[in-house]
Amino acid sequence: MARFDRYILSQLMVLFGFFALVLVSIYWINKAVKLFDVLIGEGQTAWIFAEFTALVLPSVIALVLPVAGFAAAVYVTNRLSSESELTVMQATGFSPWRLARPVFVFGLITAAMMLVLFNYLVPASQAQLAEREVEISRNVTAKLLTEGTFLHPADRITFYIRDITPEGQLRDVFMSDRRSPRESMTYTANEAYIVRDGDKSKLVMLDGLSQTYETTTGLLYTTHFADFAFDISALIGSEPRDTFRLAHAFTPDLISAPERVAARAGVSLGEVVETLHMRFAQPLLALAAALIGFSALLVGGFSRFGIWKQIVGAIFLLVLLKLIEGVVTEPVRRSPSLFPLLYLPGVLGLGLSVGMLWWSARPRRIRQKAFPPDTPPPDHGGVQV
């Protein structure tokens, strides 16, 4: 690779890393805040929160990479144009096609990253995330064994533990059950233990008091007990039979057995075909986005007033391609045989880039004032123009 190509490619990669970091941080923080409210509110540890946010990260990166590549191409091209570096290179004989070579290589690198993300990292992380969600939903310790905090493991259920000993003994337990509209149950106990009974989890309370308040009659019944077992499996919720979703399927499975994947995920065959081909159409669109960000800024040439019009035009073209992508998705879901439509935005983007590069490379002829045939040029008083 020539020194010029390495120079442009290094500039693109640095800016690409910067924009990707900023965009990923924005999206990731937005998702992390929602996860924080859910997980920490249920008594999960900070390690579980970090694990969940890490599993969400691949899908966030795949979402922002095309935009980061486009932004890097636009920014680098604008800076090279404003500093007259592109003008100097064109004056030395570099055509727009030659100038676009490092941008094309950059687009291929971005597309390769997206291929790895869409075909391996994102399905693997989403499947692992679903499994961990099921494990957490069945984890009684994480939901209930948090001392000194009023917890709400289910709707209209309040649970409190003053202290937990190293041996697993729960001290000064309080639980309020207000799920029934006719009565409200309150349990207090000096000691309690959580035990497993087959597939069920039970809270065994010792030396406690049970209070039942009937809302219809206004009567309160109290019962002292030496030991009492309360089934808390319903508070945690039952594990779904199959956590598989279409996003969890790996690409080889989508290619070899699309009907089986559709049946397991409970979706139509068209959605499976759309998911499969979008994993290859998105990287192609990322390549087209980088080339559009470069070629659109070459159309107008150098101007001391800047190339903001070309930048707006490049953004408009990218938005147009995303709109086309949204339009062609639904027909493919209805009729899987129309899957080539999913590649239309990427192919159209590459075609627009080629057209703009051709327009930039065409000879620019200086307009001259036409004179009638055999008419000598005007005399400027001996001054040559």
C-alpha positions as CSV (number, residue, x, y, z in Angstrom):
1,M,0.0,0.0,0.0
2,A,1.3,3.4,-1.0
3,R,2.2,6.0,1.6
4,F,-0.7,8.2,0.6
5,D,-3.1,5.3,1.1
6,R,-1.7,4.5,4.5
7,Y,-2.0,8.1,5.5
8,I,-5.7,8.4,4.5
9,L,-6.5,5.0,5.9
10,S,-4.9,5.9,9.3
11,Q,-6.9,9.1,9.4
12,L,-10.1,7.2,8.7
13,M,-9.4,4.5,11.3
14,V,-8.6,7.0,14.0
15,L,-11.8,9.0,13.4
16,F,-13.8,5.8,13.0
17,G,-12.6,4.7,16.4
18,F,-13.5,8.1,17.9
19,F,-17.0,8.2,16.4
20,A,-17.7,4.6,17.2
21,L,-16.6,5.1,20.8
22,V,-18.9,8.1,21.2
23,L,-21.9,6.5,19.6
24,V,-21.5,3.2,21.4
25,S,-21.1,5.0,24.7
26,I,-24.4,6.9,24.1
27,Y,-26.4,3.8,23.1
28,W,-24.7,1.7,25.7
29,I,-25.3,4.1,28.6
30,N,-29.0,4.4,27.6
31,K,-29.4,0.6,27.8
32,A,-27.2,0.3,30.9
33,V,-29.4,2.8,32.8
34,K,-32.5,0.6,32.1
35,L,-30.7,-2.6,33.1
36,F,-29.4,-0.9,36.2
37,D,-33.0,0.0,37.3
38,V,-34.2,-3.5,36.7
39,L,-31.3,-5.6,38.1
40,I,-30.2,-3.5,41.0
41,G,-33.9,-3.0,41.9
42,E,-34.3,-6.7,42.1
43,G,-31.3,-7.1,44.4
44,Q,-28.7,-8.2,41.9
45,T,-25.0,-7.6,42.4
46,A,-22.9,-5.2,40.4
47,W,-21.1,-8.1,38.8
48,I,-24.4,-9.3,37.3
49,F,-25.1,-5.8,36.0
50,A,-21.6,-5.6,34.4
51,E,-22.2,-9.0,32.8
52,F,-25.5,-8.0,31.3
53,T,-24.3,-4.8,29.9
54,A,-21.3,-6.6,28.3
55,L,-23.6,-9.0,26.6
56,V,-25.7,-6.1,25.2
57,L,-22.5,-4.4,23.8
58,P,-22.1,-6.5,20.5
59,S,-25.6,-5.6,19.3
60,V,-25.0,-1.9,20.1
61,I,-21.7,-1.9,18.2
62,A,-23.3,-3.5,15.2
63,L,-25.9,-0.8,15.2
64,V,-23.6,2.2,15.2
65,L,-20.7,0.9,13.0
66,P,-22.2,2.1,9.6
67,V,-22.9,5.5,11.0
68,A,-19.4,5.8,12.5
69,G,-17.8,4.7,9.2
70,F,-19.9,7.3,7.3
71,A,-19.1,10.1,9.8
72,A,-15.3,9.2,9.6
73,A,-15.3,9.4,5.8
74,V,-17.2,12.7,5.8
75,Y,-15.0,14.3,8.4
76,V,-11.7,13.2,6.9
77,T,-12.7,14.2,3.4
78,N,-13.9,17.6,4.6
79,R,-10.6,18.2,6.5
80,L,-8.5,17.1,3.5
81,S,-10.5,19.4,1.3
82,S,-10.4,22.4,3.6
83,E,-6.6,22.1,4.0
84,S,-6.2,21.8,0.2
85,E,-4.6,18.3,0.5
86,L,-7.0,16.8,-1.9
87,T,-6.5,19.7,-4.3
88,V,-2.7,19.1,-4.2
89,M,-3.1,15.4,-4.8
90,Q,-5.4,16.0,-7.8
91,A,-2.9,18.5,-9.2
92,T,-0.2,15.8,-9.0
93,G,-2.3,13.5,-11.2
94,F,-4.4,11.6,-8.7
95,S,-7.9,10.9,-10.1
96,P,-10.9,10.6,-7.9
97,W,-10.8,6.8,-8.5
98,R,-7.3,6.7,-7.1
99,L,-8.2,8.9,-4.2
100,A,-11.1,6.6,-3.3
101,R,-8.9,3.5,-3.0
102,P,-8.1,3.9,0.7
103,V,-11.7,4.7,1.4
104,F,-12.7,1.5,-0.3
105,V,-10.3,-0.5,1.8
106,F,-11.6,1.3,4.9
107,G,-15.2,0.3,3.9
108,L,-14.1,-3.3,3.4
109,I,-12.6,-3.3,7.0
110,T,-15.9,-1.9,8.4
111,A,-17.9,-4.5,6.4
112,A,-15.7,-7.3,7.7
113,M,-16.2,-6.2,11.3
114,M,-20.0,-6.2,10.8
115,L,-19.9,-9.7,9.2
116,V,-18.2,-11.0,12.3
117,L,-20.6,-9.2,14.6
118,F,-23.8,-10.1,12.8
119,N,-22.9,-13.8,12.1
120,Y,-21.3,-14.7,15.3
121,L,-20.9,-12.2,18.2
122,V,-24.4,-10.8,18.2
123,P,-26.2,-14.2,18.1
124,A,-23.9,-15.7,20.7
125,S,-24.3,-12.7,23.1
126,Q,-28.1,-12.6,22.6
127,A,-28.4,-16.4,23.3
128,Q,-26.2,-16.1,26.4
129,L,-28.2,-13.1,27.6
130,A,-31.4,-15.0,27.3
131,E,-30.0,-17.9,29.3
132,R,-28.7,-15.6,32.0
133,E,-32.1,-13.9,32.3
134,V,-33.7,-17.3,32.9
135,E,-31.1,-18.2,35.5
136,I,-31.6,-14.8,37.3
137,S,-35.3,-15.2,37.2
138,R,-35.0,-18.5,39.1
139,N,-32.3,-17.2,41.5
140,V,-34.2,-16.9,44.8
141,T,-31.1,-15.8,46.6
142,A,-30.6,-12.8,44.3
143,K,-34.2,-11.7,44.5
144,L,-35.0,-12.2,48.2
145,L,-31.7,-12.5,50.2
146,T,-30.9,-8.8,50.4
147,E,-30.7,-7.6,54.0
148,G,-31.9,-4.3,55.2
149,T,-33.9,-3.5,52.1
150,F,-37.6,-3.7,51.3
151,L,-37.9,-5.7,48.1
152,H,-40.8,-6.3,45.7
153,P,-40.1,-9.6,44.0
154,A,-43.6,-9.6,42.5
155,D,-46.6,-7.3,42.1
156,R,-48.2,-6.5,45.5
157,I,-45.5,-8.5,47.4
158,T,-43.2,-6.9,49.9
159,F,-40.3,-8.7,51.5
160,Y,-37.8,-7.6,54.2
161,I,-34.9,-9.2,56.0
162,R,-33.0,-7.4,58.8
163,D,-30.0,-9.6,58.9
164,I,-28.5,-12.8,57.2
165,T,-26.0,-14.9,59.1
166,P,-23.1,-16.6,57.4
167,E,-24.9,-19.9,58.0
168,G,-27.8,-18.8,55.8
169,Q,-30.2,-18.0,58.7
170,L,-32.6,-15.1,58.0
171,R,-33.4,-13.0,61.0
172,D,-36.4,-10.8,61.6
173,V,-38.3,-11.5,58.4
174,F,-41.3,-9.5,57.2
175,M,-43.5,-10.4,54.2
176,S,-46.7,-8.8,53.0
177,D,-48.9,-10.5,50.4
178,R,-51.7,-8.3,49.0
179,R,-52.4,-10.2,45.8
180,S,-55.9,-11.2,46.8
181,P,-58.5,-8.4,46.6
182,R,-60.5,-9.9,49.5
183,E,-57.7,-10.3,52.0
184,S,-54.2,-9.1,52.9
185,M,-51.7,-11.5,54.5
186,T,-48.7,-10.4,56.6
187,Y,-46.1,-12.7,58.0
188,T,-43.4,-11.9,60.5
189,A,-40.9,-14.3,62.0
190,N,-37.8,-14.2,64.2
191,E,-36.0,-16.8,62.0
192,A,-36.4,-18.2,58.5
193,Y,-34.7,-20.4,56.0
194,I,-35.0,-20.9,52.2
195,V,-35.0,-24.6,51.3
196,R,-35.5,-26.5,48.0
197,D,-38.3,-29.0,47.6
198,G,-37.8,-30.6,44.3
199,D,-38.3,-27.9,41.7
200,K,-39.9,-25.5,44.2
201,S,-38.4,-23.1,46.7
202,K,-40.0,-22.6,50.1
203,L,-39.5,-20.1,52.8
204,V,-39.6,-21.8,56.2
205,M,-40.4,-19.3,59.0
206,L,-39.9,-20.1,62.7
207,D,-41.5,-18.5,65.8
208,G,-43.6,-16.0,63.9
209,L,-47.0,-14.4,63.5
210,S,-49.5,-14.5,60.7
211,Q,-52.0,-11.7,60.2
212,T,-55.0,-11.9,57.9
213,Y,-57.0,-8.8,57.2
214,E,-60.3,-9.2,55.3
215,T,-61.1,-6.1,53.3
216,T,-64.8,-6.9,53.0
217,T,-65.6,-7.3,56.7
218,G,-62.7,-5.3,58.2
219,L,-61.8,-8.1,60.5
220,L,-58.1,-9.0,61.5
221,Y,-57.2,-12.5,62.3
222,T,-53.8,-13.3,64.0
223,T,-52.1,-16.7,64.3
224,H,-48.9,-17.5,66.2
225,F,-46.9,-20.4,64.7
226,A,-43.8,-22.3,65.6
227,D,-43.0,-23.1,62.0
228,F,-44.7,-22.2,58.7
229,A,-43.7,-23.0,55.1
230,F,-44.5,-20.6,52.3
231,D,-44.1,-21.5,48.7
232,I,-42.2,-18.7,47.0
233,S,-41.7,-20.3,43.6
234,A,-44.7,-18.3,42.3
235,L,-43.0,-15.1,43.3
236,I,-40.0,-15.9,41.2
237,G,-41.9,-17.1,38.2
238,S,-41.6,-20.2,36.1
239,E,-38.9,-20.8,33.6
240,P,-40.0,-20.7,30.0
241,R,-39.6,-24.0,28.2
242,D,-37.5,-22.6,25.4
243,T,-35.7,-19.3,25.4
244,F,-34.7,-19.5,21.8
245,R,-35.4,-16.5,19.6
246,L,-34.7,-15.8,16.0
247,A,-31.8,-13.4,16.9
248,H,-30.1,-16.3,18.7
249,A,-29.8,-18.5,15.6
250,F,-26.3,-18.7,13.9
251,T,-26.0,-18.2,10.2
252,P,-25.2,-21.8,9.3
253,D,-28.4,-22.9,11.0
254,L,-30.4,-20.2,9.1
255,I,-28.9,-21.5,5.8
256,S,-29.2,-25.3,6.4
257,A,-32.5,-25.5,8.2
258,P,-34.6,-22.3,7.9
259,E,-37.9,-24.2,8.4
260,R,-36.7,-25.7,11.7
261,V,-35.4,-22.4,13.0
262,A,-38.8,-20.7,12.1
263,A,-40.7,-23.4,13.9
264,R,-38.6,-23.3,17.0
265,A,-38.7,-19.5,17.2
266,G,-42.4,-19.3,16.3
267,V,-41.9,-16.9,13.4
268,S,-42.6,-17.1,9.6
269,L,-40.2,-18.4,7.0
270,G,-40.0,-14.9,5.6
271,E,-38.7,-13.5,8.8
272,V,-36.0,-16.1,8.9
273,V,-35.0,-15.3,5.3
274,E,-35.0,-11.6,6.1
275,T,-32.8,-12.1,9.1
276,L,-30.3,-14.3,7.2
277,H,-29.8,-11.9,4.3
278,M,-29.8,-8.8,6.4
279,R,-26.6,-10.2,8.1
280,F,-24.9,-9.8,4.7
281,A,-26.8,-6.7,3.4
282,Q,-25.9,-4.6,6.4
283,P,-22.1,-5.0,5.8
284,L,-22.6,-4.1,2.2
285,L,-24.5,-1.0,3.2
286,A,-21.6,0.0,5.5
287,L,-19.2,-0.2,2.6
288,A,-21.6,2.0,0.5
289,A,-22.0,4.5,3.4
290,A,-18.2,5.0,3.6
291,L,-17.9,5.5,-0.2
292,I,-20.9,7.9,-0.3
293,G,-19.4,10.0,2.5
294,F,-16.2,10.4,0.4
295,S,-17.5,10.6,-3.1
296,A,-20.3,13.1,-2.3
297,L,-17.8,15.6,-1.1
298,L,-15.7,15.4,-4.2
299,V,-18.5,16.4,-6.5
300,G,-18.3,20.2,-5.9
301,G,-14.5,20.5,-5.9
302,F,-12.6,23.0,-3.8
303,S,-14.4,26.0,-2.4
304,R,-13.2,28.6,0.1
305,F,-16.8,28.7,1.4
306,G,-16.6,25.1,2.4
307,I,-18.5,22.0,1.2
308,W,-21.4,22.0,3.6
309,K,-23.8,21.5,0.7
310,Q,-22.1,18.3,-0.3
311,I,-22.1,17.2,3.4
312,V,-25.9,17.7,3.6
313,G,-26.3,15.9,0.3
314,A,-24.3,12.9,1.6
315,I,-26.4,12.8,4.8
316,F,-29.6,12.9,2.6
317,L,-28.4,10.0,0.5
318,L,-27.6,7.9,3.5
319,V,-31.1,8.6,5.0
320,L,-32.6,7.8,1.7
321,L,-30.9,4.4,1.6
322,K,-32.1,3.6,5.2
323,L,-35.6,4.5,4.1
324,I,-35.4,2.1,1.2
325,E,-34.1,-0.5,3.5
326,G,-37.2,-0.1,5.7
327,V,-39.5,-0.3,2.7
328,V,-38.1,-3.5,1.2
329,T,-38.2,-5.4,4.5
330,E,-41.9,-6.1,4.7
331,P,-42.3,-7.6,1.1
332,V,-39.5,-10.1,1.9
333,R,-41.2,-11.2,5.1
334,R,-44.4,-11.8,3.1
335,S,-42.6,-13.5,0.2
336,P,-39.2,-14.9,0.9
337,S,-38.4,-15.3,-2.8
338,L,-38.0,-11.5,-2.9
339,F,-34.9,-11.6,-0.7
340,P,-32.7,-9.8,-3.4
341,L,-34.6,-6.6,-2.5
342,L,-32.7,-6.5,0.8
343,Y,-29.4,-5.9,-1.1
344,L,-31.0,-3.0,-3.0
345,P,-29.9,-0.2,-0.6
346,G,-26.3,-1.4,-0.6
347,V,-26.1,-1.9,-4.4
348,L,-27.8,1.4,-4.9
349,G,-25.4,3.1,-2.6
350,L,-22.4,1.7,-4.4
351,G,-23.9,2.8,-7.7
352,L,-24.4,6.3,-6.4
353,S,-20.8,6.4,-5.3
354,V,-19.5,5.2,-8.6
355,G,-21.7,7.8,-10.4
356,M,-20.4,10.6,-8.2
357,L,-16.8,9.5,-8.7
358,W,-17.3,9.4,-12.4
359,W,-18.8,12.9,-12.3
360,S,-15.8,14.2,-10.3
361,A,-13.3,12.6,-12.7
362,R,-14.9,14.0,-15.9
363,P,-12.8,16.8,-17.6
364,R,-13.8,20.3,-16.6
365,R,-13.7,22.5,-19.6
366,I,-13.5,26.3,-19.2
367,R,-16.3,28.1,-20.9
368,Q,-15.1,30.5,-23.6
369,K,-16.9,33.3,-25.4
370,A,-17.9,32.1,-28.9
371,F,-16.7,34.2,-31.9
372,P,-18.0,33.9,-35.4
373,P,-15.8,31.8,-37.7
374,D,-12.7,33.6,-39.2
375,T,-13.1,36.5,-36.7
376,P,-9.8,37.5,-35.2
377,P,-9.7,37.8,-31.4
378,P,-10.2,41.2,-29.9
379,D,-7.2,43.5,-29.4
380,H,-6.4,44.3,-25.8
381,G,-3.9,47.0,-26.5
382,G,-0.9,44.8,-26.7
383,V,-1.6,43.1,-23.4
384,Q,-1.8,39.4,-23.7
385,V,-4.6,37.7,-21.7
